Amino acid sequence: MEFFRIRKDIPFMRHALVFNAISALTFVAAVFFLATRGLHLSVEFTGGTVLEVAYEQTADLAKVREAVETLKLGEVQVQNFGTSHDVMIRVPVRGDVKQTEVSAKVFGALCAAEQGKVLDRQYTTDKGEQVSRQACDVAGHEPVKLSRVEAVGASVGDELAQDGAMALAFVVIGIMIYLAFRFEWKFAVAAILANLHDVIIILGFFAFFQWEFSLSVLAAVLAVLGYSVNESVVIFDRIREAFRKYRKMTTVQVIDHAITSTMSRTIITHGSTQMMVLSMLLFGGPTLHYFAVALTIGILFGIYSSVFVAAAIAMWLGVKREDLLKAVASGKDGDPNDPNAGAVV
């Protein structure tokens, strides 16, 4: 399926050096921010307690922060999420305070700041179950409600971080092996450098803006790796076909033709995917927000890297027709008038 077909090949490789210089500068900047600022890891990796509270009125973050800091629980992070009424509070792991007590202490301090008193209230769920919860009572109403509590131990956080790094490494190794067998090692090196370029830039954005890096964001990074390599495989496959079909073309001309001939497919595929991701970003709420942000950055840079980074690196590594095709010494396939003569895949 094609929306359009470009009749004349676009000379992408003519500008490869300029675009790769831009990529190199962006990559270096991302590494710099990762080294200097680091990732803002969620409690899933660092361990700690996350509380989400909802206020009747617009939350006063300064007041909330002051109330929590009186507990001396360490470097506590307080921020809005979703709406101006919703507040997320992150409390690091403390050896002298049990995690089971942290949420009660924090909610008690928030309730006291509203001149209220914490009470245990019983209510019945839709399934008929009796459940008790803490409520901040002020003259019969609740100025602040405890929406969610999540606690992760430090050892669990370290294990998740190690497992995440291993998953990323295995994906990279698997992609290289797959491309080396399907095409040629030069394509494998080119594709993995381009894909790592996408991953590092995503991490650089998260380090620069100090967005929370959680397990869902890690899942998005792994998805971007697979998504980006798929685009590279399509272009590489078209390069192999062009080497068979156009025997008088140079390597640069073949690459330009392969990229140009996949432009319609790229626009349809990535445009459709980006619309879905944008819907998650706009309507998915705080749970999917950074997952969608990571995918958005990855998709945009994935297109760029597949066209200007992966193909250019393969060209500079000296990929040629003989790397992808096997010569046939004699027989019918040796006819010089046959455009596919002397080549099998």
C-alpha positions in Angstrom: 0.0 0.0 0.0 1.4 3.4 -1.0 -0.1 6.9 -0.6 2.4 8.2 -3.1 5.5 7.2 -5.1 8.5 9.4 -5.5 9.8 9.0 -9.1 13.2 10.5 -8.6 15.6 9.2 -5.9 16.3 11.7 -3.1 20.1 12.1 -2.5 20.0 11.3 1.2 23.6 10.1 1.4 24.9 13.4 -0.1 24.0 15.0 3.3 24.9 12.0 5.4 28.0 13.6 7.0 26.1 16.7 8.1 23.2 14.7 9.6 25.5 12.3 11.3 27.5 15.3 12.8 24.2 16.5 14.2 23.5 13.1 15.6 27.0 12.9 17.1 26.5 16.3 18.9 23.0 15.2 20.1 24.5 11.9 21.4 27.3 13.6 23.2 24.9 16.0 24.8 22.7 13.1 26.0 25.7 11.3 27.5 26.8 14.6 29.2 23.4 15.0 30.9 23.3 11.3 31.9 26.8 11.7 33.5 26.1 15.0 35.2 22.4 14.9 36.1 21.7 11.2 36.0 18.3 9.6 35.7 15.5 10.4 38.1 14.8 6.8 39.1 11.4 5.8 40.4 11.0 4.0 43.7 10.7 0.8 41.7 14.5 1.0 41.2 15.7 3.0 44.3 13.3 1.6 46.9 11.0 3.8 49.0 7.4 4.8 49.4 5.2 6.7 47.0 1.9 8.4 48.2 -0.7 9.9 46.0 -3.1 12.3 47.8 -6.1 14.3 46.4 -7.1 17.7 47.8 -10.5 19.2 47.7 -9.0 22.5 46.7 -5.9 23.3 44.6 -3.0 21.8 46.5 -0.5 24.2 48.0 2.8 22.4 47.2 4.8 24.6 49.5 2.5 23.8 52.4 2.6 20.1 51.6 6.4 20.1 51.4 6.7 22.0 54.7 4.4 19.5 56.4 6.3 16.5 55.2 9.8 18.0 55.9 8.9 18.3 59.6 9.0 14.4 59.7 12.7 14.5 58.7 12.4 11.5 56.4 15.2 12.6 54.1 15.1 14.1 50.6 11.3 13.9 50.0 10.0 14.9 46.5 6.6 16.6 46.2 5.0 17.3 42.9 1.6 17.7 41.1 0.5 15.0 38.7 -2.7 14.8 36.7 -4.5 17.9 38.1 -3.7 20.7 40.4 -5.6 18.8 43.2 -3.5 15.7 43.0 -0.1 15.4 44.7 2.6 12.7 44.5 5.0 12.4 47.4 8.1 10.2 47.2 9.9 9.2 50.4 13.3 7.4 50.2 14.1 4.3 52.2 15.2 5.0 55.8 16.8 2.4 57.9 15.4 3.9 61.2 11.7 4.0 59.9 9.7 1.0 58.8 8.1 1.5 55.4 4.8 0.3 56.8 4.8 3.3 59.1 5.9 5.9 56.5 2.6 6.4 54.8 0.8 6.8 58.1 3.3 9.4 59.3 3.1 11.4 56.1 -0.7 11.3 55.8 -0.9 12.3 59.5 1.3 15.3 58.9 -0.7 16.3 55.8 -4.0 16.0 57.8 -2.6 18.0 60.7 -1.6 20.7 58.3 -5.3 21.0 57.3 -6.3 21.1 61.0 -7.8 17.7 60.8 -7.6 14.4 62.6 -6.9 11.0 61.0 -9.7 8.4 61.6 -10.2 4.8 60.5 -13.4 4.6 58.5 -15.2 1.5 57.4 -17.0 1.2 54.0 -18.4 -1.4 51.8 -17.1 -2.1 48.3 -19.2 -2.8 45.2 -18.5 -6.5 45.9 -19.9 -6.3 49.4 -16.5 -6.4 51.1 -15.8 -4.5 54.3 -12.7 -2.3 54.0 -11.2 0.2 56.3 -9.1 3.2 55.3 -7.5 6.2 56.8 -9.5 9.4 56.5 -8.7 13.0 57.4 -11.7 14.4 59.2 -12.3 18.1 59.5 -15.8 19.0 60.6 -17.4 16.1 58.8 -15.6 16.5 55.4 -12.2 15.4 54.0 -9.9 18.1 52.8 -7.3 15.6 51.7 -7.7 11.9 50.7 -5.1 9.2 50.5 -5.5 7.8 47.0 -2.6 5.3 46.7 0.4 4.0 48.6 3.3 2.0 46.9 6.3 0.7 48.8 9.4 -1.0 47.3 12.3 -2.3 49.3 15.9 -1.3 48.4 17.0 -4.8 47.6 14.0 -5.2 45.3 14.8 -1.9 43.6 18.4 -3.0 43.0 17.3 -6.3 41.6 14.9 -4.6 39.2 17.6 -2.2 38.0 20.0 -5.2 37.3 17.2 -7.1 35.5 16.4 -4.1 33.4 20.0 -3.6 32.4 20.3 -7.3 31.5 17.1 -7.1 29.5 18.5 -4.2 27.5 21.8 -5.9 26.9 20.1 -9.2 25.7 17.9 -7.2 23.3 21.0 -5.5 21.8 22.9 -8.8 21.5 19.9 -10.5 19.9 19.4 -7.8 17.4 23.0 -7.9 16.3 23.0 -11.7 15.9 19.7 -11.5 13.9 21.0 -8.9 11.5 24.4 -10.5 11.1 22.7 -13.8 10.0 20.0 -12.1 7.9 22.2 -9.6 6.1 25.9 -9.0 6.9 27.9 -8.0 9.9 28.3 -4.4 8.6 24.6 -4.0 8.7 24.4 -5.4 12.2 27.0 -2.9 13.4 25.3 0.0 11.6 21.8 -0.9 13.0 22.9 -1.4 16.6 24.8 1.9 16.6 21.7 3.6 15.2 19.5 1.9 17.8 21.8 2.7 20.7 21.8 6.3 19.4 18.0 6.3 19.9 18.2 4.8 23.4 20.8 7.2 24.6 18.9 10.2 23.3 15.7 9.0 25.1 17.7 8.6 28.3 19.3 12.0 27.7 15.9 13.7 27.5 14.9 12.0 30.8 18.1 13.1 32.5 17.9 16.7 31.2 14.3 17.3 32.2 14.6 15.0 35.3 11.5 13.0 34.2 10.8 9.9 36.3 12.4 6.8 34.9 10.2 3.9 35.8 9.7 0.3 34.7 7.1 1.5 32.2 9.7 3.8 30.6 12.2 0.9 30.5 9.5 -1.1 28.6 9.1 1.8 26.2 12.9 1.9 25.6 12.9 -1.8 24.8 9.9 -1.3 22.5 11.8 1.5 20.7 14.7 -0.8 20.1 12.5 -3.4 18.4 10.6 -0.7 16.5 13.7 1.1 15.3 15.4 -2.1 14.1 12.3 -3.0 12.1 12.6 0.2 10.1 16.3 -0.5 9.6 15.5 -4.1 8.4 13.0 -2.7 5.8 15.6 -0.4 4.4 18.4 -3.0 4.4 16.1 -5.5 2.7 15.3 -2.9 0.0 19.1 -2.2 -0.4 19.6 -5.9 -1.0 16.9 -6.0 -3.6 18.3 -2.9 -5.3 21.7 -4.5 -5.5 20.2 -7.5 -7.3 18.0 -5.4 -9.7 20.3 -2.4 -10.5 23.7 -3.8 -11.1 25.1 -0.6 -12.6 24.2 1.6 -9.6 26.9 2.6 -7.1 26.4 1.8 -3.4 25.4 5.4 -2.7 22.8 5.3 -5.5 21.4 2.0 -4.3 21.0 3.3 -0.7 19.4 6.5 -1.9 17.0 4.4 -4.0 16.2 2.0 -1.2 15.4 4.8 1.3 13.3 6.8 -1.3 11.3 3.7 -2.2 10.3 3.1 1.4 9.2 6.7 2.2 5.5 6.0 1.7 5.6 3.0 3.9 7.6 4.9 6.5 5.0 7.7 6.6 2.0 5.3 6.8 3.6 3.1 9.5 5.1 5.7 11.7 2.3 8.1 11.3 -0.3 5.5 12.4 1.9 4.5 15.4 2.5 8.1 16.4 -1.2 8.9 16.4 -1.8 6.0 18.8 1.1 7.1 21.1 -0.1 10.7 21.1 -3.6 9.5 22.2 -1.9 7.7 25.1 0.1 10.9 25.9 -2.9 13.2 25.9 -5.6 10.9 27.3 -3.7 8.1 29.1 -3.3 10.0 32.4 -0.2 10.1 34.6 0.3 6.3 34.6 1.0 6.2 30.8 2.4 9.8 30.5 6.2 9.1 30.6 5.7 5.7 28.8 4.1 7.7 25.9 6.8 10.4 26.1 9.6 7.9 25.7 7.8 6.2 22.8 7.2 9.6 21.1 10.9 10.5 21.3 11.9 7.0 20.2 9.7 6.9 17.2 10.8 10.3 15.9 14.5 9.6 16.4 14.0 6.1 15.1 13.0 7.3 11.7 15.9 9.7 11.7 18.5 7.1 12.8 17.3 4.4 10.3 17.6 6.8 7.4 20.5 9.0 8.2 22.5 7.0 10.8 22.2 3.3 10.1 22.3 3.5 6.3 25.2 6.0 6.4 27.3 3.9 8.8 26.7 0.8 6.6 27.9 2.9 3.6 31.0 4.1 5.5 31.8 0.6 6.6 32.1 -0.3 2.9 29.1 -2.4 2.3 28.9 -3.6 -1.3 27.0 -5.9 -3.6 29.3 -8.8 -3.0 28.5 -8.7 0.7 24.9 -9.5 0.1 24.9 -11.6 -3.0 26.7 -14.8 -4.1 28.2 -14.9 -7.6 27.1 -17.8 -9.8 30.1 -18.8 -11.9 28.3 -20.4 -14.9 24.9 -21.6 -16.2 21.8 -19.8 -17.2 22.0 -17.4 -14.3 25.3 -16.2 -15.8 23.6 -14.4 -18.7 24.9 -10.8 -18.6 21.6 -9.6 -20.0 19.6 -10.9 -17.0 19.3 -8.1 -14.4 19.5 -10.7 -11.7 22.3 -12.6 -13.3 25.0 -13.9 -11.1 23.2 -13.2 -7.9 21.1 -15.3 -5.5 19.9 -14.4 -2.0 
